[in-house]
């Protein structure tokens, strides 16, 4: 009989810039080990995953971590007393560091997580990526963190253009000249704060890897994919799993050298001369993780096993040539349902 567990999952914003929550839950629903009760964790009352049938069994609103961790932890404790949580899977970059720092408090409540260490999280920051590349012998585009627009003209002269202007958590805007770079700096810094990273744009094929490390240097799972359709936000709207030996070896190398703990996504560019550039490491499961589940690696299920301190055998294969295609779907919801959720903070 599958084990009954209550698993709380954030990232229910299934929009044109989707969070990983819904695909993570889909993977958990297909577990052969667990019979999960899913608690959705929402920050906004219009997150689509709140209202999707068959996704969460119960949904709760919690405060943003940017408002301080005391109200967040108090809310999680209140939810836990009402609906005991076995495992919490956070899926937003902006909530990870506060929750990593709160791991002891969560453990004391009996809420298990499986997240990177603070050192691991900070080492792969966009602002630290050039040093990361040098340390682990990985090609990384030239980049530089900045905190003021006045730094841009000098950097644009030093780094060959065009450039990707990147926020510390999300967003990337392609700039072809100094004026565009300055405008992108102001737009991104207004939303995500400082620093903003200017990174040399590498023309080529966009490749990604979803992976899971056990915290001791072992790769539990890794599935590479090639983006087939990309939105104006730079998000993959369609992709296909690929049998790329180099990407798998690179992923194993990174996890082995860093002893990575938890889920991760590598964002890569393969240039025309077949060089692989690491452009970003996201320290959590990506929104396309359900493709990995469909290809034979249920990474969300394996992460839960690790969070509970259990042995998890590494996946040894996946099916290449599996595709995902996203689509839009209109949910019809009674206004009373939305109003009730917004007022009560739970549904």
Residue frames as qw, qx, qy, qz and C-alpha x, y, z in Angstrom:
[[0.000, 0.887, 0.462, 0.000, 0.00, 0.00, 0.00],
 [0.357, 0.568, -0.054, 0.740, 1.35, 3.46, -0.86],
 [0.383, -0.331, -0.512, 0.694, 2.28, 5.50, 2.21],
 [0.026, -0.893, -0.403, -0.198, 0.01, 8.40, 3.14],
 [0.476, -0.201, -0.114, 0.848, 1.91, 11.67, 3.37],
 [0.118, 0.935, 0.311, -0.122, 0.95, 15.33, 3.47],
 [0.581, 0.003, 0.227, 0.782, 3.15, 17.38, 1.16],
 [0.085, 0.885, 0.215, -0.404, 2.98, 21.18, 0.93],
 [0.585, 0.202, 0.428, 0.659, 3.97, 22.69, -2.44],
 [0.064, 0.755, 0.097, -0.645, 4.39, 26.34, -3.47],
 [0.092, -0.311, 0.596, 0.734, 4.64, 27.85, -6.95],
 [0.401, 0.465, 0.783, -0.101, 1.02, 27.58, -8.12],
 [0.247, 0.713, -0.030, -0.656, 1.23, 30.51, -10.56],
 [0.587, 0.139, 0.722, 0.339, 0.63, 28.48, -13.73],
 [0.326, 0.846, 0.107, -0.408, 0.73, 31.48, -16.12],
 [0.708, 0.684, -0.124, 0.123, 2.88, 32.41, -19.16],
 [0.209, 0.613, -0.650, 0.398, 5.76, 32.53, -16.65],
 [0.829, -0.352, -0.335, -0.277, 4.78, 29.35, -14.83],
 [0.367, -0.619, 0.619, -0.315, 5.87, 28.27, -11.40],
 [0.312, 0.251, -0.913, -0.076, 6.98, 24.66, -10.84],
 [0.426, -0.118, 0.650, -0.618, 4.24, 23.88, -8.30],
 [0.820, 0.234, 0.089, -0.515, 1.61, 22.31, -10.58],
 [0.736, 0.409, -0.534, -0.083, 4.06, 20.02, -12.47],
 [0.047, 0.362, -0.825, 0.431, 5.70, 19.02, -9.18],
 [0.601, -0.005, 0.515, -0.611, 2.27, 18.05, -7.86],
 [0.830, 0.342, -0.218, -0.383, 1.50, 16.11, -11.04],
 [0.474, 0.421, -0.759, 0.148, 4.66, 14.11, -10.48],
 [0.199, -0.211, 0.766, -0.573, 3.72, 13.45, -6.85],
 [0.752, 0.129, 0.197, -0.616, 0.24, 12.32, -7.90],
 [0.824, 0.362, -0.392, -0.190, 1.89, 9.66, -10.09],
 [0.094, -0.551, 0.782, -0.275, 4.02, 8.30, -7.25],
 [0.783, -0.072, -0.590, -0.182, 3.92, 4.55, -6.69],
 [0.434, 0.042, -0.684, 0.585, 5.45, 4.98, -3.21],
 [0.046, 0.179, 0.466, -0.865, 3.20, 7.66, -1.72],
 [0.024, -0.678, -0.682, -0.275, -0.49, 8.42, -1.66],
 [0.271, -0.011, -0.230, 0.935, -0.01, 12.16, -1.10],
 [0.029, -0.867, -0.482, 0.119, -2.39, 14.68, 0.36],
 [0.465, 0.298, 0.118, 0.825, -1.33, 17.91, -1.33],
 [0.155, -0.833, -0.322, 0.423, -1.44, 21.28, 0.40],
 [0.468, 0.625, 0.191, 0.595, -1.02, 24.14, -2.04],
 [0.386, -0.596, -0.188, 0.678, 0.91, 27.15, -0.72],
 [0.345, 0.712, 0.371, 0.485, -0.05, 30.40, -2.45],
 [0.323, -0.243, -0.176, 0.898, 1.15, 33.99, -2.13],
 [0.252, 0.106, -0.170, -0.947, -1.59, 35.53, -4.26],
 [0.542, 0.242, 0.658, -0.464, -5.31, 34.73, -4.40],
 [0.686, 0.589, -0.051, -0.424, -5.31, 34.61, -8.23],
 [0.093, -0.457, 0.856, 0.224, -2.67, 31.92, -8.69],
 [0.684, 0.134, -0.436, -0.570, -4.31, 29.51, -11.18],
 [0.428, 0.106, -0.889, 0.122, -3.17, 26.38, -9.35],
 [0.248, -0.015, 0.606, -0.756, -5.44, 27.38, -6.46],
 [0.641, 0.265, 0.196, -0.693, -8.52, 26.73, -8.60],
 [0.486, 0.337, -0.720, -0.364, -7.41, 23.83, -10.81],
 [0.902, -0.196, 0.080, -0.376, -9.33, 20.61, -10.18],
 [0.988, 0.024, -0.090, 0.122, -7.30, 17.63, -9.01],
 [0.438, 0.622, -0.397, 0.514, -4.19, 19.65, -8.13],
 [0.053, 0.280, -0.666, 0.690, -4.25, 20.56, -4.43],
 [0.372, -0.455, -0.808, 0.022, -6.50, 18.98, -1.81],
 [0.293, -0.869, -0.320, 0.239, -6.33, 22.16, 0.25],
 [0.480, 0.513, 0.004, 0.712, -4.77, 25.57, -0.41],
 [0.425, -0.768, -0.275, 0.393, -3.46, 28.15, 2.04],
 [0.315, 0.850, -0.063, 0.417, -2.21, 31.70, 1.52],
 [0.695, -0.465, -0.165, 0.523, 0.99, 32.64, 3.32],
 [0.006, -0.955, 0.067, 0.290, 2.82, 36.00, 3.55],
 [0.669, 0.662, -0.243, 0.234, 5.72, 36.83, 1.22],
 [0.805, -0.261, -0.192, 0.497, 9.14, 36.04, 2.77],
 [0.342, 0.448, -0.011, 0.826, 10.17, 39.60, 1.85],
 [0.413, -0.728, -0.107, -0.536, 7.88, 40.73, 4.69],
 [0.223, -0.556, 0.683, -0.418, 10.11, 38.85, 7.15],
 [0.457, 0.065, -0.882, -0.091, 10.30, 35.21, 8.13],
 [0.145, 0.026, 0.741, -0.655, 8.51, 35.54, 11.48],
 [0.630, 0.238, 0.175, -0.719, 5.04, 35.92, 9.90],
 [0.638, 0.316, -0.614, -0.340, 5.85, 33.18, 7.35],
 [0.287, 0.135, -0.911, 0.265, 6.94, 30.71, 10.02],
 [0.327, 0.094, 0.589, -0.733, 3.98, 31.64, 12.22],
 [0.695, 0.280, -0.121, -0.651, 1.61, 30.98, 9.32],
 [0.577, 0.270, -0.760, -0.128, 3.30, 27.67, 8.44],
 [0.043, 0.075, -0.868, 0.489, 3.09, 26.60, 12.08],
 [0.519, 0.175, 0.353, -0.758, -0.62, 27.49, 12.18],
 [0.723, 0.304, -0.406, -0.469, -1.22, 25.49, 8.98],
 [0.395, 0.267, -0.869, 0.135, 0.83, 22.60, 10.37],
 [0.222, -0.010, 0.745, -0.629, -1.25, 22.50, 13.57],
 [0.660, 0.295, 0.177, -0.668, -4.43, 22.37, 11.50],
 [0.894, 0.424, -0.056, -0.136, -3.11, 20.12, 8.71],
 [0.618, -0.596, 0.439, 0.264, 0.20, 18.43, 9.72],
 [0.578, 0.745, -0.305, -0.136, 2.84, 18.74, 6.98],
 [0.923, -0.192, 0.215, 0.253, 5.35, 15.94, 6.41],
 [0.588, -0.020, 0.333, 0.737, 7.34, 17.57, 3.60],
 [0.190, 0.878, 0.131, -0.420, 7.50, 21.14, 2.25],
 [0.629, 0.178, 0.437, 0.618, 8.66, 21.69, -1.35],
 [0.077, 0.818, 0.073, -0.566, 9.25, 25.40, -2.05],
 [0.684, 0.375, 0.494, 0.385, 9.51, 26.28, -5.75],
 [0.227, 0.954, 0.071, 0.181, 10.35, 29.99, -5.97],
 [0.619, 0.324, -0.295, 0.652, 13.92, 31.30, -5.98],
 [0.087, -0.613, 0.171, -0.766, 12.92, 34.23, -3.77],
 [0.749, -0.527, 0.052, -0.397, 11.62, 31.99, -0.96],
 [0.898, 0.095, -0.388, 0.184, 14.50, 29.51, -0.92],
 [0.385, 0.387, -0.496, 0.676, 17.16, 31.37, 1.03],
 [0.422, -0.439, 0.305, -0.732, 14.80, 32.43, 3.86],
 [0.931, -0.173, -0.058, -0.316, 13.53, 28.84, 4.12],
 [0.763, 0.263, -0.473, 0.352, 17.08, 27.42, 4.04],
 [0.098, 0.424, -0.492, 0.754, 17.91, 29.68, 6.96],
 [0.612, -0.288, 0.253, -0.692, 14.74, 28.50, 8.72],
 [0.671, 0.118, -0.712, -0.170, 15.44, 24.78, 8.25],
 [0.218, 0.056, -0.826, 0.517, 16.05, 24.14, 11.96],
 [0.390, 0.074, 0.372, -0.839, 12.77, 25.79, 12.94],
 [0.728, 0.154, -0.343, -0.573, 10.89, 23.78, 10.32],
 [0.541, 0.140, -0.824, 0.094, 12.56, 20.56, 11.46],
 [0.032, -0.047, 0.720, -0.691, 11.57, 21.28, 15.04],
 [0.604, 0.134, 0.152, -0.771, 7.95, 21.41, 13.89],
 [0.642, 0.075, 0.763, -0.007, 8.34, 18.11, 12.05],
 [0.611, 0.754, 0.085, -0.225, 8.29, 19.72, 8.58],
 [0.710, -0.205, 0.467, 0.486, 10.95, 18.18, 6.35],
 [0.449, 0.844, -0.122, -0.266, 12.64, 19.97, 3.44],
 [0.817, -0.065, 0.341, 0.461, 15.49, 19.06, 1.09],
 [0.262, 0.965, 0.031, 0.010, 17.21, 22.28, 0.07],
 [0.653, 0.465, -0.272, 0.533, 20.72, 23.40, -0.83],
 [0.546, -0.488, -0.304, 0.609, 22.99, 24.74, 1.89],
 [0.022, 0.945, 0.077, -0.318, 23.50, 28.51, 2.16],
 [0.313, -0.559, 0.551, 0.535, 27.00, 28.11, 0.69],
 [0.403, 0.213, 0.798, 0.395, 25.68, 26.11, -2.27],
 [0.220, 0.836, 0.500, -0.052, 22.88, 28.60, -2.87],
 [0.061, -0.924, 0.086, 0.368, 25.18, 31.61, -2.83],
 [0.461, -0.361, 0.614, 0.529, 28.02, 30.07, -4.85],
 [0.362, 0.313, 0.745, 0.465, 25.79, 29.68, -7.94],
 [0.141, 0.800, 0.313, -0.492, 24.24, 33.14, -7.81],
 [0.604, 0.730, 0.217, 0.236, 24.23, 34.92, -11.16],
 [0.015, -0.964, 0.246, -0.099, 26.61, 37.50, -9.72],
 [0.511, -0.592, 0.621, 0.058, 29.04, 34.73, -8.72],
 [0.922, 0.318, 0.205, -0.082, 28.76, 32.60, -11.88],
 [0.519, 0.745, -0.401, 0.121, 32.11, 33.63, -13.44],
 [0.200, -0.588, 0.726, -0.297, 33.96, 32.50, -10.28],
 [0.835, -0.010, 0.472, -0.283, 31.86, 29.32, -10.24],
 [0.829, 0.552, -0.078, -0.053, 32.95, 28.60, -13.83],
 [0.274, 0.726, -0.590, 0.223, 36.63, 29.13, -13.02],
 [0.478, -0.445, 0.668, -0.357, 36.46, 27.00, -9.90],
 [0.768, 0.069, 0.614, -0.171, 34.82, 24.02, -11.61],
 [0.218, -0.263, 0.710, 0.616, 36.34, 24.44, -15.09],
 [0.363, 0.600, 0.713, 0.014, 33.09, 25.29, -16.89],
 [0.209, 0.243, 0.328, 0.888, 32.65, 27.77, -19.73],
 [0.032, -0.742, -0.551, 0.380, 30.59, 30.78, -18.59],
 [0.328, 0.753, 0.251, 0.512, 29.78, 33.91, -20.64],
 [0.308, 0.121, -0.290, 0.898, 31.51, 37.06, -19.47],
 [0.332, -0.749, -0.484, -0.308, 29.31, 38.80, -16.93],
 [0.270, 0.146, -0.416, 0.856, 29.40, 41.40, -14.20],
 [0.229, -0.721, -0.639, 0.139, 27.00, 42.39, -11.40],
 [0.173, 0.324, -0.008, 0.930, 26.23, 46.10, -11.18],
 [0.180, -0.575, -0.671, 0.432, 24.38, 48.32, -8.74],
 [0.082, 0.717, 0.106, -0.684, 24.17, 51.58, -10.69],
 [0.677, 0.673, 0.298, 0.016, 23.26, 52.51, -14.26],
 [0.101, 0.928, -0.325, -0.151, 26.38, 54.65, -14.55],
 [0.511, -0.425, 0.722, 0.190, 28.46, 51.46, -14.66],
 [0.785, 0.403, 0.464, -0.077, 26.79, 50.25, -17.86],
 [0.513, 0.833, -0.178, -0.110, 28.62, 52.23, -20.60],
 [0.090, -0.691, 0.718, 0.006, 32.05, 51.08, -19.37],
 [0.611, -0.089, 0.779, -0.103, 30.93, 47.45, -19.09],
 [0.739, 0.580, 0.303, -0.160, 29.29, 47.47, -22.50],
 [0.340, 0.833, -0.427, -0.088, 32.62, 48.66, -23.90],
 [0.219, -0.532, 0.814, -0.079, 34.54, 45.88, -22.11],
 [0.525, 0.101, 0.838, -0.108, 32.11, 43.01, -22.78],
 [0.066, 0.034, -0.667, -0.741, 31.27, 42.33, -26.45],
 [0.538, 0.219, 0.350, -0.735, 27.54, 42.82, -27.14],
 [0.449, -0.582, -0.160, -0.659, 24.73, 42.13, -27.30],
 [0.056, 0.222, -0.771, 0.594, 24.04, 41.54, -23.61],
 [0.508, -0.510, -0.668, -0.185, 21.51, 39.83, -21.39],
 [0.137, -0.428, 0.380, -0.809, 20.43, 42.06, -18.51],
 [0.591, -0.250, -0.765, -0.055, 19.36, 39.76, -15.68],
 [0.506, -0.663, 0.118, -0.538, 17.56, 40.17, -12.36],
 [0.087, -0.468, 0.820, -0.317, 18.95, 38.48, -9.27],
 [0.562, 0.066, 0.752, -0.339, 15.94, 36.14, -9.08],
 [0.577, 0.497, 0.644, 0.072, 14.08, 36.33, -12.38],
 [0.391, 0.890, 0.138, -0.189, 13.86, 38.09, -15.73],
 [0.535, -0.254, 0.449, 0.669, 16.33, 38.58, -18.54],
 [0.428, 0.847, 0.183, -0.256, 16.18, 41.25, -21.25],
 [0.725, 0.163, 0.314, 0.591, 18.31, 41.26, -24.40],
 [0.009, 0.920, 0.013, -0.392, 19.99, 44.62, -25.06],
 [0.769, 0.443, 0.213, 0.408, 21.74, 45.58, -28.29],
 [0.328, 0.602, -0.118, 0.719, 23.11, 48.97, -27.23],
 [0.228, 0.027, -0.569, 0.790, 23.85, 51.02, -24.12],
 [0.400, -0.156, 0.027, -0.903, 20.45, 52.76, -24.16],
 [0.785, -0.169, -0.464, -0.373, 18.59, 49.45, -24.20],
 [0.608, -0.023, -0.675, 0.417, 20.85, 48.11, -21.43],
 [0.003, -0.109, 0.405, -0.908, 20.14, 51.13, -19.22],
 [0.607, -0.168, -0.145, -0.763, 16.37, 50.83, -19.78],
 [0.796, -0.109, -0.588, -0.091, 16.51, 47.11, -18.95],
 [0.381, 0.091, -0.633, 0.668, 18.55, 47.84, -15.82],
 [0.263, -0.138, 0.280, -0.913, 15.93, 50.23, -14.47],
 [0.742, -0.123, -0.320, -0.576, 13.04, 47.91, -15.32],
 [0.773, -0.055, -0.623, 0.105, 14.60, 44.83, -13.71],
 [0.298, 0.103, -0.585, 0.747, 16.07, 46.57, -10.65],
 [0.412, -0.235, 0.095, -0.875, 12.69, 48.19, -9.92],
 [0.843, -0.160, -0.287, -0.426, 11.08, 44.76, -9.74],
 [0.928, -0.110, -0.326, 0.142, 13.81, 42.52, -8.31],
 [0.503, -0.837, 0.153, 0.149, 16.26, 44.86, -6.63],
 [0.337, 0.791, -0.508, 0.049, 20.05, 44.89, -6.86],
 [0.103, -0.496, 0.486, 0.712, 22.44, 43.72, -8.09],
 [0.778, 0.552, 0.093, -0.286, 21.55, 43.40, -11.76],
 [0.640, -0.282, 0.589, 0.405, 23.83, 41.23, -13.89],
 [0.511, 0.712, -0.260, -0.405, 25.10, 42.13, -17.36],
 [0.711, -0.167, 0.663, 0.164, 26.01, 38.94, -19.22],
 [0.107, 0.403, -0.634, -0.651, 27.46, 38.50, -22.69],
 [0.811, 0.284, 0.209, -0.467, 24.82, 37.06, -25.02],
 [0.252, -0.289, 0.869, 0.312, 25.87, 33.76, -26.59],
 [0.676, 0.299, -0.229, -0.633, 24.09, 32.85, -29.81],
 [0.151, 0.223, -0.960, -0.073, 23.18, 29.18, -30.02],
 [0.599, -0.297, -0.660, -0.342, 20.82, 26.39, -29.03],
 [0.392, -0.493, 0.412, -0.658, 19.19, 26.64, -25.61],
 [0.668, -0.056, -0.742, 0.010, 19.51, 23.46, -23.54],
 [0.469, -0.573, 0.327, -0.587, 18.41, 22.73, -19.99],
 [0.511, 0.025, -0.847, 0.141, 18.96, 19.96, -17.45],
 [0.644, -0.571, 0.082, -0.502, 16.72, 19.15, -14.49],
 [0.582, 0.230, -0.724, 0.290, 18.68, 17.28, -11.83],
 [0.701, -0.652, -0.017, -0.288, 18.59, 16.07, -8.23],
 [0.410, 0.465, -0.671, 0.406, 21.59, 15.74, -5.92],
 [0.731, -0.432, -0.527, 0.008, 21.65, 13.74, -2.69],
 [0.351, -0.908, 0.137, -0.186, 23.81, 16.24, -0.76],
 [0.718, -0.499, 0.438, 0.208, 26.82, 13.90, -0.74],
 [0.046, -0.559, 0.617, 0.552, 27.95, 14.27, -4.34],
 [0.311, 0.151, 0.913, 0.215, 25.72, 11.65, -5.94],
 [0.352, 0.111, -0.306, -0.877, 23.42, 12.46, -8.84],
 [0.461, 0.192, 0.787, -0.361, 20.02, 10.86, -8.20],
 [0.541, 0.609, 0.577, 0.062, 18.44, 12.00, -11.45],
 [0.074, -0.537, 0.270, 0.795, 19.23, 14.11, -14.50],
 [0.539, 0.544, 0.623, 0.156, 17.24, 14.72, -17.69],
 [0.155, -0.339, 0.247, 0.894, 18.43, 17.13, -20.42],
 [0.442, 0.675, 0.591, -0.022, 16.11, 18.80, -22.90],
 [0.266, 0.039, 0.333, 0.904, 16.32, 21.13, -25.88],
 [0.265, 0.540, 0.358, -0.714, 13.91, 24.04, -26.07],
 [0.358, 0.355, 0.732, 0.458, 11.67, 23.86, -29.14],
 [0.007, -0.756, -0.371, -0.539, 9.53, 26.96, -28.61],
 [0.397, -0.222, -0.406, 0.792, 10.46, 29.93, -26.45],
 [0.023, -0.877, -0.479, 0.002, 8.11, 32.69, -25.28],
 [0.242, 0.799, -0.062, 0.547, 8.95, 36.39, -25.26],
 [0.541, -0.776, 0.242, -0.218, 9.78, 35.92, -21.57],
 [0.218, 0.594, -0.772, 0.053, 12.43, 33.37, -22.55],
 [0.610, -0.177, 0.678, -0.370, 10.44, 30.46, -21.13],
 [0.042, 0.098, -0.927, -0.360, 10.28, 27.08, -22.83],
 [0.664, 0.137, 0.166, -0.716, 6.75, 26.47, -24.11],
 [0.970, 0.195, -0.046, -0.140, 7.80, 23.25, -25.76],
 [0.084, -0.707, 0.702, 0.015, 10.84, 21.02, -25.39],
 [0.934, 0.162, -0.286, -0.141, 12.21, 17.55, -26.11],
 [0.722, -0.564, 0.389, 0.097, 14.40, 15.24, -24.04],
 [0.602, 0.691, -0.400, -0.006, 17.79, 14.62, -25.62],
 [0.935, -0.246, 0.026, 0.252, 20.51, 12.03, -25.09],
 [0.307, 0.856, -0.273, 0.314, 23.39, 14.51, -24.70],
 [0.853, -0.145, -0.347, 0.362, 26.35, 12.77, -23.08],
 [0.359, 0.326, -0.253, 0.837, 28.23, 16.00, -22.41],
 [0.389, -0.551, -0.005, -0.739, 25.31, 17.60, -20.57],
 [0.877, -0.398, -0.237, -0.131, 24.88, 14.53, -18.37],
 [0.763, 0.019, -0.305, 0.569, 28.60, 14.40, -17.60],
 [0.114, 0.456, -0.154, 0.869, 28.64, 18.12, -16.80],
 [0.615, -0.558, -0.109, -0.547, 25.67, 17.74, -14.45],
 [0.911, -0.269, -0.269, 0.159, 27.31, 14.82, -12.66],
 [0.564, 0.254, -0.249, 0.745, 30.53, 16.88, -12.41],
 [0.152, -0.549, 0.089, -0.817, 28.77, 19.87, -10.85],
 [0.774, -0.502, -0.123, -0.364, 26.80, 17.80, -8.35],
 [0.889, -0.088, -0.291, 0.343, 29.89, 15.77, -7.43],
 [0.450, 0.300, -0.241, 0.806, 32.12, 18.81, -6.90],
 [0.227, -0.453, 0.112, -0.855, 29.52, 20.89, -5.02],
 [0.089, -0.177, -0.922, 0.331, 27.80, 18.02, -3.16],
 [0.324, -0.186, -0.195, -0.907, 24.57, 19.66, -4.32],
 [0.082, 0.241, 0.875, -0.412, 21.56, 19.02, -2.10],
 [0.394, 0.562, 0.438, -0.580, 18.11, 19.13, -3.71],
 [0.623, 0.612, 0.461, 0.160, 16.73, 19.95, -7.12],
 [0.189, -0.593, 0.254, 0.741, 18.47, 22.14, -9.67],
 [0.670, 0.674, 0.308, 0.036, 18.22, 23.34, -13.24],
 [0.444, -0.348, 0.371, 0.738, 21.19, 24.05, -15.48],
 [0.499, 0.818, 0.195, -0.209, 20.58, 26.55, -18.26],
 [0.577, -0.281, 0.513, 0.570, 23.06, 26.06, -21.10],
 [0.522, 0.761, -0.093, -0.375, 23.82, 27.45, -24.56],
 [0.756, -0.039, 0.512, 0.405, 25.47, 25.28, -27.20],
 [0.122, 0.738, -0.223, -0.625, 27.19, 27.62, -29.64],
 [0.764, 0.574, -0.144, -0.258, 27.64, 27.07, -33.36],
 [0.392, 0.587, -0.699, 0.113, 31.17, 25.78, -32.75],
 [0.815, -0.212, -0.534, -0.070, 29.74, 23.16, -30.32],
 [0.240, 0.197, -0.608, 0.731, 30.96, 24.82, -27.13],
 [0.451, -0.627, -0.628, -0.096, 28.70, 24.55, -24.08],
 [0.078, 0.371, -0.298, 0.876, 28.24, 27.67, -21.95],
 [0.303, -0.518, -0.744, 0.294, 26.61, 27.62, -18.52],
 [0.005, 0.500, 0.141, 0.854, 24.44, 30.74, -18.33],
 [0.487, -0.458, 0.200, -0.716, 22.50, 30.06, -15.12],
 [0.337, -0.085, -0.921, 0.177, 21.92, 27.58, -12.30],
 [0.537, -0.462, -0.078, -0.701, 18.47, 27.64, -10.71],
 [0.024, 0.297, -0.852, 0.430, 18.57, 26.14, -7.20],
 [0.561, 0.130, 0.596, -0.559, 15.24, 24.33, -7.38],
 [0.463, 0.296, 0.814, 0.189, 13.06, 22.11, -9.56],
 [0.064, 0.150, -0.324, -0.932, 12.10, 23.87, -12.83],
 [0.586, 0.274, 0.244, -0.722, 8.60, 24.33, -14.24],
 [0.687, 0.361, -0.475, -0.415, 9.20, 21.73, -16.98],
 [0.242, -0.380, 0.865, -0.221, 9.95, 18.92, -14.48],
 [0.790, 0.173, 0.435, -0.397, 6.90, 16.93, -15.58],
 [0.676, 0.588, -0.400, -0.192, 8.77, 16.19, -18.82],
 [0.087, 0.476, -0.850, 0.210, 11.35, 14.31, -16.72],
 [0.584, -0.011, 0.669, -0.460, 8.51, 12.37, -15.05],
 [0.803, 0.460, 0.073, -0.373, 7.13, 11.49, -18.48],
 [0.534, 0.627, -0.567, -0.027, 10.59, 10.39, -19.58],
 [0.854, -0.074, -0.509, 0.080, 10.94, 7.97, -16.69],
 [0.436, 0.050, -0.530, 0.726, 12.47, 9.94, -13.80],
 [0.365, -0.796, -0.412, -0.251, 9.99, 11.02, -11.12],
 [0.389, 0.330, -0.376, 0.774, 12.24, 13.63, -9.56],
 [0.413, -0.526, 0.125, -0.733, 9.56, 15.10, -7.22],
 [0.918, -0.304, -0.188, -0.171, 8.94, 11.65, -5.75],
 [0.789, 0.119, -0.345, 0.495, 12.67, 11.06, -5.27],
 [0.087, 0.515, -0.272, 0.808, 13.07, 14.47, -3.60],
 [0.681, -0.514, 0.016, -0.522, 10.41, 13.54, -1.04],
 [0.945, -0.118, -0.266, 0.152, 12.26, 10.32, -0.28],
 [0.556, 0.285, -0.321, 0.712, 15.47, 12.26, 0.36],
 [0.232, -0.583, 0.123, -0.769, 13.66, 14.88, 2.45],
 [0.836, -0.437, -0.029, -0.330, 12.47, 12.08, 4.74],
 [0.284, -0.676, 0.677, -0.066, 16.05, 10.82, 5.11],
 [0.897, 0.073, 0.423, -0.105, 15.47, 7.65, 3.12],
 [0.412, -0.263, 0.685, 0.541, 17.67, 5.89, 0.60],
 [0.624, 0.668, 0.142, -0.380, 16.88, 6.71, -3.01],
 [0.707, -0.008, 0.539, 0.459, 18.51, 4.72, -5.77],
 [0.047, 0.502, -0.307, -0.808, 19.74, 6.88, -8.68],
 [0.758, 0.546, 0.213, -0.285, 17.78, 6.75, -11.90],
 [0.573, -0.280, 0.609, 0.471, 19.84, 4.99, -14.54],
 [0.246, 0.201, 0.672, 0.668, 18.02, 5.97, -17.73],
 [0.337, 0.551, 0.320, -0.692, 15.35, 8.13, -19.34],
 [0.594, 0.489, 0.598, 0.224, 13.56, 8.15, -22.68],
 [0.138, -0.333, 0.277, 0.891, 14.98, 10.52, -25.26],
 [0.081, -0.190, -0.675, -0.708, 12.53, 12.01, -27.76],
 [0.148, -0.654, -0.719, 0.183, 9.78, 12.74, -25.23],
 [0.115, 0.388, 0.152, 0.902, 8.20, 16.16, -25.79],
 [0.048, -0.595, -0.626, 0.501, 6.20, 18.58, -23.70],
 [0.062, 0.417, 0.380, 0.823, 3.90, 21.23, -25.14],
 [0.002, 0.332, 0.560, -0.759, 2.27, 23.79, -22.87],
 [0.049, -0.506, -0.617, -0.601, -1.17, 25.19, -23.53],
 [0.180, -0.118, 0.296, -0.931, -3.53, 27.81, -22.14],
 [0.295, -0.405, -0.857, -0.121, -6.79, 26.79, -20.49],
 [0.255, -0.443, 0.048, -0.858, -9.54, 29.02, -19.15],
 [0.213, -0.236, -0.866, 0.386, -10.75, 28.17, -15.65],
 [0.346, -0.549, -0.316, -0.692, -14.32, 29.14, -14.81],
 [0.344, -0.153, -0.712, 0.593, -14.62, 29.99, -11.12],
 [0.246, -0.821, -0.491, -0.155, -17.47, 31.44, -9.08],
 [0.110, 0.698, -0.210, 0.676, -16.66, 34.89, -7.75],
 [0.694, -0.633, 0.083, -0.333, -17.79, 33.70, -4.31],
 [0.954, -0.093, -0.078, 0.273, -15.08, 31.03, -4.35],
 [0.533, 0.444, -0.151, 0.704, -12.38, 33.59, -5.11],
 [0.232, -0.715, 0.108, -0.651, -13.72, 36.08, -2.56],
 [0.860, -0.491, -0.024, -0.137, -13.93, 33.42, 0.13],
 [0.871, 0.052, -0.115, 0.475, -10.32, 32.35, -0.50],
 [0.299, 0.580, -0.125, 0.747, -9.10, 35.95, -0.50],
 [0.449, -0.686, 0.099, -0.563, -10.84, 36.63, 2.83],
 [0.901, -0.410, 0.076, -0.116, -10.20, 33.35, 4.66],
 [0.003, 0.743, -0.666, -0.060, -6.76, 32.64, 3.25],
 [0.279, -0.164, 0.946, 0.034, -7.61, 29.00, 2.63],
 [0.669, 0.230, -0.247, -0.662, -9.70, 26.94, 0.28]]
